[in-house]
């Protein structure tokens, strides 16, 4: 299958790799990219030859967030909302383990993508922030809260401040920091270790993880994503 916004590869050992591939746009997550990621995950979810997935970015940036040029086009408002809603749920509900190999800054929607993965490893140039709050877009709080706790998640969401790889590791956002040249090798090594377990057991474990966080993802995502986006669509249509 041909892709324009991502690169897709399959490694020996049942590992799929998705590379965000708009380096000239700092891997901004466009409608097209969201659609391609969703389709890829849907295909791999039904493919027994893929047991775990790694997500990374081309070039020096993981992702600078959503493609803001699309937000400025009222005629795209509904498509922006629909593609975003489907894509976020596809990443979160993917039935197999996912690893974010964060090769550089992960801001806004890029930060969200990293938090929706099961594990995160990072290179020394990784950084995380939710600057979108300064522009009137509420960040996704709940997936971040599940990882780092309410206090730190509130800090990062309200302030929009940037944290570097060392602080991200200290607060438990990422599992480890490794050298840039070693990042994918390390992510693949973790995936290989995970896949020593039977796939059915991994899938069952992931279902437990996704459903055992108090307020479920669906309820929190509707409040944090769907309602604000619906308001955006209504405002764009008036």
C-alpha positions, -999 to +999 in steps of 0.1 A: +000+000+000+013+034-010+016+061+017+023+098+014+025+110+050+040+080+067+065+052+059+056+017+069+079-013+073+077-047+088+107-062+107+115-098+112+101-109+145+065-096+140+073-059+145+056-032+125+071+003+122+053+035+114+074+065+106+058+099+105+072+112+072+067+149+068+101+161+080+098+193+060+066+201+081+081+189+113+060+158+110+028+178+115-001+154+118-024+162+089-057+147+079-039+125+054-014+113+081-042+105+105-061+086+079-030+066+068-021+057+104-056+046+111-057+024+081-023+009+088-033+000+124-066-015+113-047-037+088-021-048+114-046-055+140-060-083+119-026-095+108-011-123+130+023-116+114+024-083+134+026-085+172+039-051+182+042-016+166+068+011+169+060+047+160+087+072+153+094+104+133+115+111+102+142+137+107+150+155+140+114+159+152+089+133+164+060+156+157+053+193+162+016+185+165-015+189+143-012+206+110-024+241+119-029+252+083-058+228+081-074+243+112-075+276+094-098+263+066-135+263+076-143+239+048-120+213+064-134+217+099-156+186+098-129+164+082-103+176+107-127+166+135-137+133+121-102+122+111-089+132+145-116+114+164-111+082+145-073+083+146-070+089+184-093+061+191-075+038+167-042+044+184-056+040+219-077+009+212-051-009+190-051-044+204-013-050+204+015-033+223+027+000+209+060+018+215+068+054+208+104+059+198+105+097+204+134+109+183+129+147+190+103+172+201+068+158+206+045+188+210+007+191+210-007+163+190+027+147+189+028+146+227-007+130+226+005+104+201+033+094+224+010+092+255-014+070+236+013+044+230+019+018+257+056+025+261+079+055+253+116+055+248+134+087+238+166+100+223+185+128+240+168+155+218+133+145+228+111+172+244+074+173+253+050+202+256+013+212+252+018+247+237-017+245+221-033+256+254-019+291+247-039+292+214-072+281+229-070+243+223-074+222+255-048+194+257-057+157+263-053+154+300-065+119+309-040+097+290-011+119+304-026+117+339-026+079+337+011+079+330+026+106+353-002+113+378-027+141+382-004+168+397+023+167+370-003+163+342-021+194+354+012+213+355+021+203+320-014+209+306-020+243+322+014+258+317+023+244+283+059+243+294+085+222+277+102+193+295+134+177+281+142+140+280+159+139+314+129+154+332+105+132+311+124+102+324+124+114+360+086+118+361+080+084+344+067+098+311+094+078+292+110+045+302+145+054+293+167+078+273+191+064+248+215+078+222+199+090+190+217+064+169+206+037+193+169+047+196+153+024+170+176-004+179+165-001+215+128+002+206+131-029+185+148-047+214+120-039+237+094-051+212+113-084+208+113-088+246+075-081+247+069-106+219+084-134+239+049-137+254+020-152+234+002-127+214-032-137+229-018-130+264-005-096+253-038-087+238-057-098+270-032-078+291-037-047+270-075-050+273-071-050+311-048-020+310-071+000+288-102-008+309-088-004+344-081+033+348-112+046+366-128+068+341-125+051+308-108+065+277-140+069+258-157+090+284-126+112+290-118+114+253-153+126+245-150+153+271-115+164+262-116+160+224-150+156+209-168+183+228-141+210+221-138+199+185-176+200+180-176+236+193-148+244+169-168+230+140-199+250+150-179+282+153-162+276+119-196+271+103-211+303+115 
